[in-house]
Amino acid sequence: MPTLEDQEYPALMKRGNDAERTAQVCWTAGTLTAAVMLSWGISAKSPGVMIPVVLAIAAGFYARLRGTQQARWIAGYVEEFCEEAKGPQWFTRLRRLEGQPGYRTLSEWADASLANAGVVLAVILAWIYAGPAPRGDLLAGIATGCGVLFGFHSVAETVRMSQTNWSGMWQKVSGELKEAPRTARAVNW
């Protein structure tokens, strides 16, 4: 009869794959939506359409960020609790490989750079088309504000993700699990 550990590893690997796939699909959908809206905005010479362009890029980026976070939490858990000397060791060996000189992979910075480049393009076009459009300065200003907020937050989140030790976080909570005692709650009516 298979034990919980025998069932847990494949289930976690599947969930990690699903999280990565969902992140990639959402990132692609957000990027394609932004590209279509950008082309509409260029053909209409409308600064107002650039606001949804920025929002579509941000939505795709944050969905990718969330999916990648979830996949890395799962990878850290698998590395910390499921991989052992005699069993599968994909994440343990991958961690060692990442420390080797010459190891290169596409990082989160490529996605953040592409997203911010798209946002900068939308903001520039919003200001170019702001002149003849009614309330063009206001719409370009809103697009700029959204773009600046996204730029700062995307860089901050990318830095945070690149500095997180995902399996190390699981080590902090790896003690014996116990049921927490129930506390009485006061009800204020």
N, C-alpha and C positions, 0 to 999 in steps of 0.2 A: 504494500500500500504506500503511495507516495506521501511524503511528509510535507509539512507546510513550507519548508525551505525549498523543496523540489518544485513546488507549485509557484512559490513567490518569485523566483528569479525570472522564469519566462513571462509571467504576468507583468512584472515591472519592466522588462525589456520591451514588451509589446506596448505598454503605456508610454514609455519613453519615445519609442518610434512614432506612435500616434501624436504625441505632443510636438515632435519635430516636424512631422508632416503637416499638421494643422498650422504651425507657425509659418511654414513655407507657403502654404496655400493662402493664408491671410495676407502675408507680405506681398505676394504676387497680385492678389486681388486689389489691395490698396494701391499698389503701384500702377496697375492697368487702369483702375478707375481714375487716378490722378492724371495719367497720360491722356485719357479720353477727354476729361474736363479741361485739361490744359490746352488741347487742340481746339476745343469749343471756345475757350476764352480768347485764344489767339485769333480765331476766325471772326469772332464777334467784337474783338478789341475791347473787352470788358474787364475792368479791374475787379468787379464783384465776383466773377467766376473764379478768380484766383484764391479766394478764401476757402471754398470747398476743395480746391486742389491741395492746399496746405493741410486741411483737415483729413483728407483721404490718405495723404502720405503719413500723417501722424497716426491715424487709425491702423494702417497696415504695419507701421513700425512698432507700435505698442503691442499689437497682437503677436508679432514675431518675437518681441522681447519677452512677453509673458510665456509663450510656448517654449522658448529657449530656456528661460528660468526654470520652468517645470521639468523640462528634460534634464537639466543639470542637477536639480534637486534629486531626481530619480537616479541619475548616474552616481551622484555622491552617496546616496543610500545604498545602492547596489555595491559600490566599491567598499563601503564601510562594513556592511552587515551580511552580504550574500557571497562575496568572492572570498575564497579561501585558497590555501596552498594547493589543494588537490582538485578543486573545481574550476569552473570558468574564471578567467582573470582578464577579461577585455578592458575594463576601466582601470584596473590596477596597472596593467601594462601600458595603456594609453597615457596615463599620468607620467610614467617613467619616460615614455617616448617624447612627450612634450618638453621634458627637461633636457633633451639631447640637443647639442649644437646642430644647426642645419634643419631642424624641424620647422616647417613653415606650413601654415594653413590660413585660409581666409578667416579673418577675425571679425569680431563685432564691429570693428572700426570701419570696415568696408561698407556694411549696411548703414551705419550712422552717417558716413560721408556721402553715400548716394542719396539718402533721405534728405540730408541738409542741402545738398546741391539742388535737388528738386525744389525744395522750399525756397532757396535763394533765387532760383529762376522764376518761380511764381511771384515772389515779392518784386523782383526787378520788372517783370512784365506788368504787374499791377500798377507800378508807378509810371511806366511808359504810357499805359492806356488811361491813366487817371485824368489827364488834362481835358479831353473833350467830353468825357462821360459825366452825367449828372451825379453829384456827390462822389466824384471819383477820388478826391483826396481822402475823404472819410473811408471809403472802401479800401483804398491802398493802405491807409493807416491801420485799419483792422487786420488786413493781410500781413502787414509788417509786424504788428503786435503778436499775432498768432505764430508767425514764423520765428520771431525772437524767442518767445516762450518755448516753442518746440526745440529750437536749436540748443538752448541752455539745458533743458531737461534731458534731451536725447544724449548729449555729451555726458552729463552727470550720471545718467543711468548706465551708459556704456562703460564709464570708468568704474562704477560700483560693481558691475557684472564682471569686469576683467580682473578685479582685485579680490573677488570672493573665492574662498576655499570651500567648495561645495561639500566635499567629504569631511572636511574639518568641522563644519557646522554640525554635522551629524554626530561627531565625536563628543560634542558638548552635551548631547542628550542621550548618550548611549548607555546610561546606567540601567539598573533594574527598574522595570516599569511597575508602578503600584497604582492602585485605584485611589484617586484623591478623595479625601473625606468630604462629605456633603456639609455645607454650612447652612444655617438657618437664615433665611432672608426676611428682613422686615418689610412688611407691606404697608405702604403709605397710601391711604385712600383719600 
